[in-house]
Amino acid sequence: MSIEEVKFKPNSFDTIIMFGNNFGLLGIFNKARGLLKSYEE
């Protein structure tokens, strides 16, 4: 499963903690920004 396929119920969490190399899972900067933004909604 890719990081883009992970789905969460609305309001199921209020914080995402990522340490070190975990940001590599998000790929390029613009893609990472969009994915994290989608989790915000």
N, C-alpha and C positions, 0 to 999 in steps of 0.2 A: 504494500500500500504506500502510495506517495503521500507526502505532506499535504498536497492539495486535495486529497480524497478524505482527509480527516474532517469530520463534521461534528459540531457541538450543538446542543440544545441552546436556545437563546437564554442568556443570563445564567448559564451553568458555571461560570467562573468570572473572576474579575481581574486576574493577573496571569500573565504568561512570563515564566522565568526561563531564560535561555543562557547557558554558560558556554564560554569558549567557542568551540567548533560547531555548535548546534546551528549557528546562523548559516553555515554551509548548506544545510538542508533546504534553505529557502531559495537558493540559487542566486540569480543576479539581483542587484539592488532594487530595481523597479518592481520585479516580481515579488520580492520580499515585502516591500512596502504595501503592495496591493493585497497580499495574503494576510498580513498582520492587520491591515485596515478592515478586511472582511471579518476577522475575528472580533474586531471592536464592535461591529454592528450586531 
